[in-house]
Structures are given as structure tokens and as C-alpha cells.
Amino acid sequence: MNEILEARRKLMLSIMLQGVFFLVFIAFCVEVVDSWNNLQEEFMLPILLAALILIPGLLVLNKVAPSWIVALLWQLFLFGSIYFTDTPEGLIAGKSSLIWVLPILPAAFIARPWASFLSAGVANGYVFVLAARSTETYGQIMPGVNVYLLAMLWVIALLSWLAARNMIAALESAYTEQERLTAILENAADGIVVLGPDGHIERANPVALNFFGDQLADLEKAEEQSDLTVPDGRILSLNWARVPGVGKVAVVRDVTREMEVAQMKDAMLATVSHELRTPLAGIMGAVDLLNLAASKSSKIIKLVEIIGRNGARLLRLVNDLLDRAQLESGEFQLEVSPFSPEELRKELADLIEQHQKNTLVAISLDFQFGYDKPLLGDLGRVVQILRNIIDNAVKFTEEGEITIEVEIKNAHIQARVADTGKGIPAQQLPDILKPFRRSSDFDTRKAQGVGLGLSIAHALVLKMNGSVDVRSTVSKGSEFQIDLPLEYAHE
């Protein structure tokens, strides 16, 4: 802190001396012209010339010596100049009263706060000495000057001292806050980089320097990126924030390990799903054969139906896990081929018929299309999107109705699925399309499923460059609107 205050005093000294030098130079030129024209006496010229010689020397000394030495030399010169230029007559008339303020005002700022009182004391002493220079006028000087001038000098010293103390307190507070912020920045676990308004890097903490090394300047070109791979192979996550008056701040985190774990998880899910799907397919095939063989025994038929129903449920879960893993890993591919609107209508009708057998909720389908021109897209995935949303509506609607509206217009499949179910709380709406969303929703545990259906539907819609809009009111129901932009197949 002392170093900062010393630097501040040196700066103020330098600014003051340069300004005074400019003013003295102008005054010197005016005095030279006036003396040349014999307009006034030349007694000011030596003092002005001495100031022009002294100030450059003080400026040089200010760079190498403590500020108090430079301030002391300047104050001594200033007091001496005022003393030799002032007169008892001027002091009596009040013409030179303000001159004695000049050494007092800057003293607290270019030296120490208490220097203002020291300067006021010296000024008072000089005033008494000046008064004593003429015994003829002493009796006139004391009553006319002593009370008012001396009191004014001490008041100005007090005000200067208070201002300097407030400035130092403000600097100390700012320095303490800066030190605290610097400590936080230097010891943060994440990398932090500050970019100025011009987009150039102004500051980076040790973690950020360790992340980027010599390539730190590359961050200036990556302002819009959220992830960045550095030459050593590490993957860095960038979180940008605009800070008014500062520019941009990037929080950098090494997510290499997290990405590796996520890839391992996806690979494991894909492998396990593949391995489970093969025996499940065999089980479902055996259930079909058992259905044929057990046609005469109602008890066996019921057991086979239970096996078939739970096997189908397990197979759907395995397929969902596999789809989710492929979508997250980027390995998922759409199987695009021509299909007719009528094929889509039949798929949805069959789906509704199956649901209608197991629920008392009324399900209606309104399917409209202008003409039966083939569309180009993945019919199976389109059906999967609508099936997952319809399944969710059936699952959470215990009474009322479910309305399904599908319209094909300009190669866009626009679908609306509305139900009269329990609805979704407003605070859960932002997360409703995220995977495994139901794992923390204990209020819905009586419904089957692990919360993958809507997230897969959302991911598939995005894969087709479409959009999903969800609206819901608690106790009144939910509404899903889907827009899938496809193309017409060329004939």
C-alpha cells in the first residue's frame, strides 16, 4: 500500500510541477516584455528564472528520490519566493493574502496529510516576520491581518488535511478490494481470462495460462465458442459473460475427463443395449410360439401375455437406451426414404387403437393433408416422435380426453397433442425434455418409464431441424406442438 501511495504522490508532484513550469514560463515571457518596455521593475525576473531552472531538476529528482524530498525542496522555494515578493503594504491591503494559500493547498497531497498543518505554521511565521520588517506599520498589520489571515490559513490546512485523509482512505479501500479480488482470481480452480472492450486479453490467472500456454492469444478469436481443443489434446469448456465497463470474461474449465467418461458411458450403453436386445428378441419370438401352443389353456395364455407385455416393455427400454446413446455420441443416422401421408396416418391409427384397448380416456385423431404426394424422410422416426409424445399423454391422463391433430402442409408435418391430464408445474417445464427427467420427480413414480421418451422425441425433432413447443397448466393438462420440415420426394 505504501508503494501505491508513494507512486500517487510522485504522479501528483510531476503533474503539478509540469503545470507550474508552463505558467512560470508564460509569466517570465510577460515580465521580459514588460521590463523591455520599462513598464515595471525587474525584481520578479530572477525568481521566475530560478523557478524555470529548479522545476526541471525537481522533475528529474522525482524519478529517483523519495517524494518527500522533492516536495520539501519545492515548498522551501515557494515559501522563499512568496516571502521576498510580498510586502507589508500588500499584506495590510489584503492584496497578497491568497498567495500564502498556495503552499498549503498541495502540501497534504504531494507529501503527507500533516504537511498541510506544517505549511500553515510556516506561513503564519512568515506573516509575523513580514509584519516585523517595518516597525512603522507593525501596529497596523497586527489588527488588520493577524486574526483573519492566520485563521483562514489554518482552516485551509484543515480542509486540505481532511481531503487528503479521505483520498488515502479511498485508495486503501480500493487497494484492499483489489488485493482480495486478485487473491480470488489467482487461486480460482478454473481458468479466468479478461478481454477488454477492444477484444484483446488484459488479464489471465495462472490456471488459464497453464491451459493455453503460448496459445493464450488464440482465445481472442474464440469468443463465440463454447468448447475449444488445445494442441495437447485437452478439451476446454468456455463460458462467456459480458461485464459492463470491463469487456468480456471467460471462465475456462478442463472437461477432457468428463468428455471421456461421457463417451465411455455412451459406448457402454450402446454395447449393453445391443447385447440385451438380441436375447430379448429371442424371448419375444418364443412368446409368440407359446401363444400358438397354449391356445387351449386360458391360464397359460394369461401367463404368456404377462411375459410378452413385460418383455415388450423391456425391449422398448433397451431400444430407448440405445437411441439415446447414439444421439448423444453423434453416431445416430436417419434412414431417409419416400413415404406417403397415408402410411403415417395408418401408423398413428394403429397406435391409437392399441392405446384405446388399455385406457378409458377418449383419444381422437384429426389427420389432414392436401394431397397424397410422397414425403422424403424417416417414417419410423417420425412415428417414434409422435408415439413417445402420445404415450406420455396417455400415461399421465387418468380421465378426460387426448386430442391428436396432424396436418401436412408444404412438406411440413405439424402435429399437436393435447391432453386433460395433471399438467406440468411451471418450474419443471424447462427440464421436461431432458433425459431421465422423471428420476427426481417422485410424484410420478406410479407411472411406468424412466423419462427417456420425451427427451428422445426432442432429440429426433432437432435432428430433423424441427421444433417442439410445450405448454402446460397444472390440473388442466399439457399441449405439445411439433413442426417437422421435410421435403417432397421427386417423382
C-alpha positions in Angstrom: 0.0 0.0 0.0 2.9 2.4 0.8 4.3 1.8 -2.6 1.0 2.8 -4.2 0.7 6.0 -2.1 4.3 6.9 -3.0 3.6 6.4 -6.7 0.5 8.5 -6.4 2.4 11.3 -4.7 5.1 11.2 -7.4 2.5 11.4 -10.1 0.8 14.4 -8.4 4.1 16.1 -8.0 5.0 15.5 -11.6 1.7 16.9 -12.8 1.9 19.9 -10.5 5.5 20.8 -11.4 4.8 20.5 -15.2 1.8 22.8 -14.9 3.6 25.3 -12.8 6.5 25.3 -15.2 4.2 26.1 -18.1 2.6 29.0 -16.1 6.0 30.3 -14.9 7.3 30.3 -18.5 4.4 32.4 -19.6 4.9 34.8 -16.7 8.6 35.0 -17.4 7.9 36.0 -21.1 5.4 38.6 -19.9 8.0 40.0 -17.4 10.7 40.2 -20.1 8.4 42.1 -22.4 7.3 44.5 -19.7 10.8 45.1 -18.5 11.9 45.7 -22.1 9.2 48.4 -22.4 10.1 49.7 -18.9 6.5 49.1 -17.7 7.5 47.7 -14.3 10.5 46.8 -12.1 12.5 43.6 -12.9 12.5 42.2 -9.4 10.3 39.2 -10.5 12.6 38.1 -13.3 15.3 36.4 -11.0 12.6 34.4 -9.1 10.9 33.3 -12.3 14.2 32.4 -13.9 15.1 30.4 -10.8 11.8 28.5 -11.0 12.5 27.7 -14.6 15.8 26.2 -13.7 14.7 24.5 -10.5 11.5 22.7 -11.8 13.2 20.5 -14.4 15.7 19.5 -11.8 12.9 18.6 -9.4 11.2 16.6 -12.1 14.4 14.5 -12.7 14.9 14.1 -8.9 11.3 13.0 -8.5 12.1 9.9 -10.6 14.9 8.7 -8.3 14.4 10.3 -4.9 11.5 9.9 -2.3 8.7 12.2 -3.0 9.0 14.0 0.4 12.5 15.3 -0.6 11.1 16.8 -3.8 8.1 18.2 -2.0 10.3 19.8 0.7 12.6 21.5 -1.8 9.6 22.8 -3.7 7.8 24.1 -0.6 11.0 25.9 0.6 11.4 27.5 -2.7 7.8 28.5 -2.8 7.8 30.0 0.7 11.0 31.9 0.0 9.7 33.3 -3.3 6.5 34.5 -1.6 8.4 36.0 1.3 10.7 38.0 -0.9 8.0 39.2 -3.2 5.4 40.1 -0.6 5.4 43.5 1.2 3.9 44.8 4.4 1.8 47.2 2.4 0.4 44.4 0.3 -0.4 42.3 3.3 -2.1 45.2 5.0 -4.3 45.9 1.9 -5.1 42.2 1.6 -3.7 42.0 -1.9 -1.3 39.2 -1.1 -3.4 37.2 1.4 -4.3 34.4 -1.1 -0.7 34.0 -2.1 0.1 32.3 1.2 -2.6 29.7 0.5 -0.6 28.3 -2.5 2.0 26.3 -0.4 -0.7 25.0 1.9 -3.2 23.5 -0.5 -1.0 20.9 -2.3 1.1 20.0 0.8 -1.1 17.3 2.1 -1.2 15.6 -1.4 2.4 15.8 -2.5 3.8 15.0 0.9 1.9 13.6 4.0 -1.5 14.8 5.2 0.0 16.5 8.2 2.2 18.6 5.9 -0.7 21.0 5.4 -0.5 22.0 9.1 3.3 22.3 8.9 2.9 24.6 5.8 0.2 26.6 7.6 2.6 27.1 10.6 5.4 28.2 8.3 3.1 30.6 6.5 2.0 32.1 9.9 5.6 32.5 10.9 6.5 34.2 7.6 3.5 36.6 8.1 4.7 37.6 11.5 8.2 38.1 10.2 6.9 40.1 7.3 4.9 42.2 9.8 8.1 42.9 11.8 10.0 44.1 8.7 8.5 47.5 9.2 8.2 48.8 12.7 6.3 51.8 11.4 3.5 49.7 10.1 3.5 46.9 12.8 0.7 48.3 14.7 -1.4 48.5 11.5 -0.5 44.9 10.4 -1.4 43.0 13.5 -5.0 44.1 13.9 -5.7 44.1 10.1 -4.1 40.8 9.2 -3.3 38.6 12.1 -6.8 37.4 13.1 -8.4 36.9 9.7 -5.5 35.8 7.6 -4.0 33.4 10.1 -7.3 31.8 10.9 -8.0 31.4 7.1 -4.6 29.7 6.7 -5.4 27.2 9.5 -8.9 26.5 8.1 -7.5 25.8 4.6 -4.9 23.5 6.2 -7.6 21.6 8.0 -9.7 21.2 4.8 -6.6 20.1 2.9 -5.8 17.5 5.6 -9.3 16.1 5.6 -9.4 15.8 1.8 -6.0 14.0 1.8 -7.1 11.7 4.5 -10.3 10.8 2.6 -8.3 10.2 -0.6 -5.9 7.9 1.3 -8.8 6.0 2.9 -10.4 5.6 -0.5 -7.1 4.4 -2.0 -6.6 1.9 0.9 -10.2 0.6 0.4 -9.7 0.2 -3.3 -6.3 -1.5 -2.8 -7.7 -3.9 -0.2 -10.6 -4.8 -2.6 -8.2 -5.2 -5.5 -6.0 -7.5 -3.4 -9.0 -9.6 -2.4 -10.2 -9.9 -6.0 -6.6 -10.7 -7.1 -6.3 -13.5 -4.5 -9.6 -14.9 -5.6 -8.6 -14.8 -9.2 -5.1 -16.3 -8.6 -6.5 -19.1 -6.5 -9.6 -20.0 -8.5 -9.8 -23.6 -9.6 -11.0 -22.6 -13.1 -9.1 -20.5 -15.7 -10.3 -16.9 -15.9 -9.4 -14.6 -18.8 -10.4 -11.0 -19.1 -10.8 -9.4 -22.5 -11.1 -5.7 -22.8 -13.7 -3.7 -24.9 -11.3 -4.0 -27.9 -11.3 -7.8 -27.7 -7.7 -8.1 -26.5 -6.6 -10.1 -23.5 -6.0 -7.9 -20.5 -5.5 -10.5 -17.7 -5.4 -14.2 -17.2 -4.9 -16.2 -14.0 -2.3 -19.0 -13.6 -4.8 -21.8 -14.4 -5.7 -20.2 -17.7 -2.0 -19.6 -18.5 -1.4 -23.3 -17.8 -4.3 -24.3 -20.1 -3.3 -22.3 -23.1 0.5 -21.6 -22.7 1.8 -19.8 -25.7 -1.6 -20.1 -27.4 -3.4 -17.8 -25.0 -3.8 -15.2 -27.7 -5.9 -17.7 -29.7 -8.7 -17.1 -27.1 -9.3 -13.7 -28.7 -10.5 -15.5 -31.8 -12.7 -18.0 -29.9 -15.1 -15.5 -28.3 -18.2 -17.3 -29.7 -17.1 -20.8 -29.0 -18.2 -22.9 -26.0 -15.6 -25.6 -26.4 -12.0 -25.5 -27.5 -9.4 -28.2 -28.1 -5.8 -27.1 -27.3 -2.8 -28.6 -29.1 -2.1 -31.1 -26.3 -5.5 -32.7 -26.9 -7.3 -31.3 -23.9 -10.9 -30.2 -24.3 -11.7 -26.9 -22.6 -15.2 -25.6 -21.9 -15.6 -21.8 -22.3 -18.3 -19.8 -20.5 -18.5 -16.2 -21.7 -20.0 -13.3 -19.8 -20.2 -9.6 -20.6 -19.2 -7.3 -17.8 -20.2 -3.6 -18.2 -17.1 -1.3 -18.2 -14.7 -4.3 -18.4 -15.5 -6.2 -21.6 -15.8 -10.0 -21.6 -14.8 -12.6 -19.0 -14.2 -16.2 -20.0 -14.3 -19.0 -17.4 -12.3 -21.9 -18.7 -12.6 -25.4 -17.4 -10.9 -28.6 -18.4 -13.6 -31.1 -19.4 -11.4 -33.7 -21.0 -12.1 -36.2 -18.3 -15.8 -35.5 -18.3 -16.0 -35.9 -22.1 -14.1 -39.2 -21.9 -16.4 -40.5 -19.1 -19.4 -39.4 -21.2 -18.1 -41.2 -24.3 -17.4 -44.3 -22.2 -20.9 -44.2 -20.8 -22.4 -43.9 -24.3 -20.2 -46.7 -25.6 -21.2 -48.9 -22.6 -24.9 -48.1 -23.1 -24.7 -48.9 -26.8 -22.9 -52.2 -26.1 -25.2 -53.3 -23.3 -28.3 -52.3 -25.3 -27.0 -54.4 -28.3 -26.3 -57.3 -26.0 -29.7 -57.2 -24.3 -31.7 -56.7 -27.5 -30.6 -60.0 -29.1 -31.8 -62.3 -26.2 -34.9 -60.1 -25.8 -35.8 -60.6 -29.4 -35.4 -64.4 -28.9 -37.7 -64.2 -25.8 -40.4 -62.3 -27.7 -40.2 -64.8 -30.5 -40.6 -67.7 -28.0 -43.6 -65.8 -26.5 -45.3 -65.8 -29.9 -44.7 -69.6 -30.3 -46.1 -70.1 -26.8 -49.2 -68.2 -27.7 -49.8 -70.6 -30.6 -49.1 -73.7 -28.5 -51.1 -72.6 -25.4 -54.3 -71.7 -27.3 -56.3 -74.2 -25.3 -55.3 -73.2 -21.8 -56.6 -69.8 -20.6 -54.2 -69.8 -17.6 -51.2 -70.4 -19.7 -52.4 -67.8 -22.2 -52.6 -65.2 -19.4 -49.1 -66.1 -18.2 -47.7 -65.8 -21.7 -49.4 -62.4 -22.1 -47.7 -61.2 -19.0 -44.3 -62.4 -20.2 -45.0 -60.8 -23.6 -46.1 -57.5 -22.1 -43.1 -57.2 -19.8 -40.7 -58.4 -22.5 -42.0 -55.7 -24.9 -41.6 -53.1 -22.2 -38.1 -54.2 -21.5 -37.3 -54.2 -25.3 -38.6 -50.7 -25.6 -36.4 -49.6 -22.7 -33.4 -51.2 -24.3 -34.2 -49.5 -27.6 -34.6 -46.2 -25.9 -31.2 -46.5 -24.2 -29.6 -47.4 -27.5 -31.2 -44.5 -29.3 -30.2 -42.1 -26.5 -26.6 -43.3 -26.6 -26.4 -43.0 -30.4 -28.0 -39.5 -30.3 -25.5 -38.2 -27.7 -22.5 -39.7 -29.4 -23.4 -38.3 -32.8 -23.4 -41.7 -34.4 -27.2 -41.6 -35.0 -28.3 -41.6 -38.6 -31.7 -41.1 -40.1 -32.9 -43.6 -42.7 -34.4 -41.3 -45.3 -36.8 -42.8 -47.9 -40.1 -41.8 -49.5 -43.3 -42.5 -47.7 -46.9 -41.4 -48.2 -49.1 -39.4 -45.8 -51.5 -42.3 -45.7 -48.8 -44.6 -44.3 -48.2 -42.1 -41.5 -51.9 -41.9 -40.8 -52.3 -45.7 -40.6 -49.3 -46.0 -38.2 -50.9 -43.4 -35.9 -54.3 -45.0 -36.2 -52.9 -48.4 -35.2 -51.1 -46.8 -32.3 -54.3 -45.1 -31.0 -56.2 -48.4 -31.4 -53.6 -50.2 -29.2 -53.8 -47.5 -26.5 -57.6 -47.4 -26.6 -57.7 -51.0 -25.5 -55.8 -50.2 -22.3 -57.3 -46.9 -21.3 -60.7 -45.3 -20.7 -59.5 -41.9 -21.9 -61.0 -40.9 -25.2 -58.3 -40.5 -27.9 -59.2 -38.7 -31.1 -57.1 -38.3 -34.3 -57.6 -35.5 -36.8 -55.2 -36.2 -39.8 -55.3 -33.8 -42.7 -53.2 -33.5 -45.9 -53.8 -31.7 -49.1 -52.8 -34.4 -51.5 -51.1 -37.8 -51.2 -47.7 -36.8 -52.5 -44.8 -38.8 -51.1 -42.6 -37.2 -48.5 -38.9 -37.7 -48.1 -37.9 -38.6 -44.5 -37.5 -41.3 -41.9 -41.1 -42.6 -41.4 -40.1 -44.8 -38.5 -38.5 -41.9 -36.5 -41.5 -39.6 -37.3 -43.8 -42.2 -35.9 -41.4 -42.7 -32.9 -41.6 -38.9 -32.1 -45.4 -38.9 -32.2 -45.6 -42.2 -30.3 -43.4 -41.0 -27.5 -45.5 -37.9 -27.0 -48.8 -39.8 -27.3 -47.5 -42.4 -24.8 -46.6 -39.6 -22.4 -50.1 -38.1 -22.7 -51.8 -41.5 -22.1 -49.5 -42.2 -19.2 -50.4 -39.0 -17.3 -54.1 -38.6 -18.3 -56.4 -40.6 -16.0 -59.6 -39.1 -17.2 -60.8 -36.7 -19.9 -59.5 -36.9 -23.4 -56.5 -36.7 -25.6 -56.6 -34.8 -28.9 -54.2 -35.5 -31.7 -54.1 -33.2 -34.7 -51.7 -33.7 -37.7 -51.6 -31.5 -40.7 -49.2 -31.9 -43.7 -48.7 -28.6 -45.5 -45.8 -27.6 -47.8 -43.9 -30.7 -46.8 -44.1 -29.7 -43.1 -45.6 -32.2 -40.6 -47.3 -30.0 -38.0 -48.7 -32.0 -35.1 -50.5 -31.1 -31.9 -51.0 -33.5 -28.9 -53.2 -32.1 -26.1 -54.4 -33.9 -23.0 -56.5 -33.1 -19.9 -54.0 -34.7 -17.5 -52.4 -33.4 -14.4 -50.2 -30.9 -16.2 -46.6 -29.9 -15.6 -45.6 -27.4 -12.9 -44.0 -24.2 -14.4 -40.7 -24.8 -12.6 -40.4 -28.2 -14.3 -41.2 -27.1 -17.9 -37.6 -26.1 -18.8 -36.4 -29.6 -17.9 -39.3 -31.6 -19.3 -37.4 -32.5 -22.5 -34.2 -33.5 -20.7 -33.3 -37.2 -20.3 -34.2 -39.1 -17.1 -36.2 -36.1 -16.0 -38.6 -38.3 -14.0 -35.8 -39.8 -11.9 -36.2 -36.9 -9.4 -40.0 -36.5 -9.8 -41.3 -38.8 -7.1 -44.8 -37.5 -7.6 -45.0 -39.5 -10.9 -43.3 -42.7 -9.9 -46.6 -44.7 -10.1 -46.3 -44.2 -13.9 -44.0 -46.6 -15.8 -40.9 -45.5 -17.6 -37.6 -43.8 -16.8 -38.1 -40.5 -18.5 -36.4 -41.1 -21.9 -39.4 -40.9 -24.3 -39.7 -37.1 -24.4 -36.0 -36.4 -24.5 -35.6 -38.9 -27.4 -38.5 -37.3 -29.2 -37.0 -33.8 -28.7 -33.5 -35.0 -29.9 -35.1 -36.6 -33.0 -37.0 -33.4 -33.8 -33.8 -31.4 -33.6 -32.1 -34.0 -35.8 -34.7 -33.2 -38.4 -34.2 -29.5 -38.0 -37.7 -29.2 -36.4 -39.0 -27.6 -33.2 -41.0 -28.6 -30.2 -43.2 -26.2 -28.1 -44.6 -27.3 -24.7 -47.4 -25.6 -22.8 -49.0 -26.8 -19.7 -51.2 -25.8 -16.8 -51.3 -27.8 -13.6 -54.6 -29.7 -13.2 -55.7 -28.7 -16.7 -53.4 -30.6 -19.0 -50.5 -30.2 -21.4 -50.1 -29.4 -25.1 -47.1 -30.4 -27.3 -46.7 -28.8 -30.7 -44.3 -30.3 -33.2 -43.1 -28.9 -36.5 -41.0 -31.2 -38.8 -39.8 -29.7 -42.0 -39.4 -32.4 -44.6 -39.2 -32.5 -48.4 -41.4 -33.9 -51.1 -40.0 -36.9 -52.9 -39.1 -36.4 -56.5 -41.2 -38.4 -58.9 
